[in-house]
């Protein structure tokens, strides 16, 4: 049985918590790509966090990372040793995702502060 307080809390938080989880997961994946830039045969991977969030918003649910599977990133210029990591691409993706992570954290912090204020009676 679903706890009504959990449901209300999830509705109040919205997709902000899910977005934060997805952004953190994508940062880990990209960092792994960068760490393996010199590993022969390593295939760069990525997570399309924007697409997962769009599907979650359309379906009206949050908290689930369904469909958040890793995909291999196609290299523009694969190296001779089979490594598909392109450092400039990974660094740009990391920086963009880090900004989106910060924005998601800001939204989540704002929602939590609003909830805390409501619980305190608007103090």
NORKAMO-V265380 format. One record per backbone hydrogen bond with DSSP energy under -0.5 kcal/mol. NH is the residue of the N-H (numbers start at 1). CO is the residue of the C=O. E is the energy in kcal/mol with one decimal. If there is no record, write none. Layout:
BEGIN
NH/CO/E  NH/CO/E
END
This chain:
BEGIN
7/3/-1.9  8/4/-2.5  9/5/-2.6  10/6/-2.7  11/7/-2.2  12/8/-2.3  13/9/-2.4  14/10/-2.2  16/13/-1.2  19/15/-3.1  20/16/-2.1  21/17/-2.2  22/18/-2.6  23/19/-2.7  24/20/-2.3  25/21/-2.4  26/22/-2.6  27/23/-2.3  28/24/-1.9  29/25/-2.0  30/26/-2.7  31/27/-2.4  32/28/-2.0  33/29/-1.9  34/30/-2.5  35/31/-2.5  36/32/-1.3  37/34/-1.5  39/36/-1.7  40/38/-0.7  41/81/-0.7  42/39/-2.0  44/42/-0.6  46/71/-2.6  49/47/-1.7  52/48/-1.8  53/49/-2.5  54/50/-2.2  55/51/-2.2  56/52/-2.3  57/53/-2.5  58/54/-2.2  59/55/-2.3  60/56/-1.1  61/56/-1.9  68/65/-1.8  69/67/-0.9  71/46/-2.8  73/44/-3.1  79/83/-2.2  82/79/-1.6  84/42/-2.3  87/85/-0.6  90/86/-2.4  91/87/-2.7  92/88/-2.1  93/89/-2.4  94/90/-2.6  95/91/-2.4  96/92/-2.4  97/93/-2.5  98/94/-2.4  99/95/-1.8  100/96/-1.9  101/97/-2.4  102/98/-2.3  103/99/-2.2  104/100/-2.5  105/101/-2.6  106/102/-2.3  107/103/-2.4  108/104/-2.5  109/105/-2.6  110/106/-2.3  111/107/-2.2  112/108/-2.4  113/109/-2.5  114/110/-2.0  115/111/-2.3  116/112/-2.7  117/113/-2.3  118/114/-2.3  119/115/-2.4  120/116/-1.8  121/117/-0.5  121/118/-0.8  122/117/-3.4
END
